[in-house]
Amino acid sequence: MEPNMEYIVAQVTQKEVGRRFQVGPEIIDYILDRQKSHDLEHDQSMLDRMVDSLATSWVNASNFKVALLGMDIVSALVTRLQERFKTQIGTVLPSLIDRLGDSKDQVRDQAQSLLLKIMDQAANPQYVWDRMLAGFRHKNNRTREAVCFCLIATLNVSGAHGLTLSKIVPHICHLFGDPASQVRDGAMNCLVEIYRHVGERVRNMDDEDSVDGGRSSSSVRRTGSLRRPSSASSTKSSGQRPASQTFDCKESSGAGAVDEEDFIRAFEDVPAIQIYSARELEDSMNKIRETLSDDKHDWEQRVAAVSDFIFIME
């Protein structure tokens, strides 16, 4: 007897792991064969049940082989439905974002590949990323890092023209304060990649309200109370490295404390670098990215790379 939608949904919703391995290839074959699956879209409620079960019970399964098979089935649905899969994106995204932080490379890679496929065949990249922003605040630090890698992959595959990066950059900047060093490095690599695609426009992309509801750092710098000190601008124009600074503690502060203006000044007074062409700019950004992405570099070298990046962004 030829399988029908009711039979396929029954196989997807059953819980026995061994049985799933048996029926998985049959489900994929059914989805991709238009003659067999002519009733695939006739009953929306059945399709919804199928996708929901795939997302929650297969892709999120504790058995990584079941998770991989579940993503294969979802991938077949994307291939078959194309833009008509768009209504199911919200159902599968949470599970795929979770899998970006999986302990196994194979699972992480397949989750990212499936996300890129969805952006290519089912919806435009921005539609998907609007629903992925919560991944930057995921409880799993490996997931937060992987979301940055996924954005880099999106830029390399689709370019920046299909993304409203001003909506995404504030979330990346928020990760610069992440407790996990690999997440901070991932955020920096992500911002460097964005700069490579859009150039100096990235400087204005964190001017939206910050992701925690406050003002963004660039918005604060535009106010009169926190002007960029003249030493920073004169250093940048002259190309000389600034002398190291010391700060007097305010009487109202605790021992060793500095006020907000002193902190901003220390952050912005960075060594100058000479850049005379777009090629030199790209070479400098690539060097910064290589230094920050390699945790074997001495910490002082990585700090110097961050300082160079701040100088370029100014």
N, C-alpha and C positions, 0 to 999 in steps of 0.2 A: 504494500500500500504506500502510495506517495505521501510524504509528510505534508501537513498543512500547518497553518499558523497556530492553531490550538495545540497541536502536538508539540511544536517547537517551543512554545511558551511553557508548556508542562515540563519539558526537558530542561529549560533554562532555570525554572524555579525549584527544581528538586535539589536536595542538599548533599546527596552522596558523592563524595569526591571521586571515587573510582568510576562511577557512572558519567560524571562530567567529562573525564578524559575520553570516554568512549563516544559521547554524543557531540563533543566540541567540533570535530571536523565535519560532522553531518550538519550541524547548525550553520557553519560557515558556507558549506556547499549549497545549502538551501537558500541562504541570503543572496549569494552571488548568482544563482541560476534564476533568471527572471521567469522562466516557464514554471519552475517548481514553486516559486514564491510570488506568484501573481496576486495572492491575497495579503501580501505583507503590509500594505498600507490601507487595506479596506476597513480595518477595525483599529481606530486610533488608541482605544483603551487597551487593547491587547499589545500593541506596539509599546505603549507607555509602560505596561507591566514588565515587558521583556527587557527594556532598557534599564528600568529601575532595578530589576533583579541582577542584571549584568553588573551594574555599577556597585551595588551594595554587597552582593554575595560572591561575585566572581573577581572583579578588579580589586576589591578590598579584602579578598580572602587571605587567610594567614599562610596558606600554601602558595608559595611564589609561582609554582607552575600553573596553578589554577588562575592566578592573577594574570600571568602572561597570556594564557588561553582566552581569558575574558577580554583582554585588550585586543587580541586578534579578532574576536567576534565583533567588538565595537568598531574596529577598523573596517571590517567587512560591511557593516551597516553604513558607515560613512561613504565607502566606495559606492554602495548601491543607492543610497538616498541622496547623496550630494547636498544641495542646499536645503532639501527637505529634512535633513538631520538637525537643522538649526534649532528646532523646538526642543530637542533632546540635550542640547549642550549644557544647560543648567543642571541637568540630572547627573551627567558623567563627570563634570569638572571637579567637584570636591574630591572624588575618589582618585582622579588622575593627579591632582595636586598633592594628595597624600603620598601617592606612589613616586612622585618626584624625589621624595626624601627617603626612599626605601634603602635598606642596607645592601641590596644587591645591585651591582652596576647594570645588569641586564634589564632589570625591572625599571630602573630610573631612565635608562636610554629609551626603552620602548614607550614609556609614558610620555617623554618629551617628543618622540617621533610622532606619536598619535596626536598630541596637541598641535604640532605643526601641520599635520595632515588635516585636522579639523579647520585650522585657520586657512588652509589652502582650498579646501573643497566644500566646506559646509557654511562658513561665515568669514567675514573679513577679520584680519588680526585684531583690530581695535575692539570689535564686538566681543571677542574671546577675552582680551586683556581687561576689559571693563569688569569682567566677572572673575578674573584671576588676581585682582589686586590684594585680596585678603591673604593670598599666599605669602606676601612680603611680611605678614605678621603671624605666620603659622607657628604653632608651639614647638615644632621640630626645627631645630636650627639647620639641619641638613636640607630641609624643604625650603627654608628661606634662601639659603645659598643656591639651591637648584633653580628656584624661580628666577634668580638673576641670570643664571646660565641659559635658561629658557628664553629670556628676553634677548640675550645676545644672539642666540640661534635664530630667533624671529627676525632680528635686524639683518642678519647675514643672508637669510633665505628670502625675506619679503621686502627688505629695505625699510627706511624710515617713513616713506611717504604714506603708508597705510596706517600709521600709528599717530595718535595724539599724545606725543611724548610729554607734554606739559602736565597731563594727568598722572603720568607714571613716575616722573623724576622725583617729586616730593616723597614718594614711598621709598625710592632708592636712597635718597639723602637721609631719611629716617634711620636706615640700617647702618649708617656710619657710627651710630651710638650703640650698635648691637653688642651684647656681651661676648658673642662668639667671634673670634678673630677671623675665621674662615668666611663668615657672613660679611664682615666689614670688607675683607679683601674682594669678595664677590661683588659687593656693591660698588667698590671703586673700579673694578674691571668693567662692570656694566656701564658706569658713567663715562669711562674712557671710550668704550665702544660707541656710545651715543654721540660723544664729541666727534669721533671719527666720521660719523654719518652726517651730522648736522652742523658741525663747526661751532662757532661762537654763539649760535642761537641757544645752545644749552644753558648759557649763563642766565637767561631769563625764564627758564622753565621751572624754577623752584619758587616763583613769585606767587603761586596760588597759596591759599591757606594751608598750613602744614597739616599732615595727616592726623595729628593728635588734637586738632582744633585750634591751635595757636597760630601766631604769625610765623611765616617762614623766615629763615636767617637773612635772605636777601631783602625781605620787606623791612626787617629791622634796620639793616644798613642804610636803607633809603631815608629813614627818619632823621630829623635833625639832631637827636640826642646821641646818636652813635655814628658820627662821621668817621670816614677813613682818615687816619692820621696822615699829616703831610709827609712824614718820614717815609711812609710806604710808597706814596706816589713819586716822591723825589728819587727814592732808591730804584724804582722800576724804570724811570726815565733815564737815569744815569747809568744803569747797568751794573752798579756796585752792590756788593753784599752788605747788608746792614750789620752794624755792630750788635753784639748780644745785648739784650735789655734786662734791666732789673727794675722791680716795681716796689714802691713803698706801700706797705699795708695801710689801709684806711683805719682810722682810730675806732670806727664802729664795727670793724670786722674782727674775726678771730685771728689768732696768730697765724701768719703765713698766708693769709687770704688776699686775693686781689679782687677789685671790683669788675663789673661787666665790661667797662670801657677798656681797662687794661687787658682783659682777656681777648677782646676783639683785636686790639692793637698787636698783641703777641701772635695771634693767629694769622694776621694779615701781613706782618712784616716778615717776608720770606725772601730767600736769596733770589736774585735776578738771574735769568738765563737769556742768552742771545738767540733770537729766532728771526731770520730774514726772509723766509719763503715758506710756502705751503708744504713743500717737501720736508723742510727742516722741522716744521710743526708736527707733521705726521710721524717723523722719525723719533721726535722727543716723546710723543704720546705712546708710541709703541715701546720705547725703552722704559717709560714709567709703568706701563702695564706689565711688562716682563718682570720688572723688579718686584712689583706688588703681588704678582700671582705666584711667585716662587718663595715659599716660606723658608728656604735654605739661605736666603740672603740675610746678612747682618741686619739687626733691627735699625741701626742708625742709617743704613742705606735705604731702608724702606721709609723711614721718616723723611729723609732727604727727597725721596721720590714724591711723597705727598706734598712737600713744600714746593717742589717744581710744578706739580699739578695745580696747586693753589695759585701760583704766580701766573700760569697760563690762563687760568679761568678769570683772573682779575682783568 
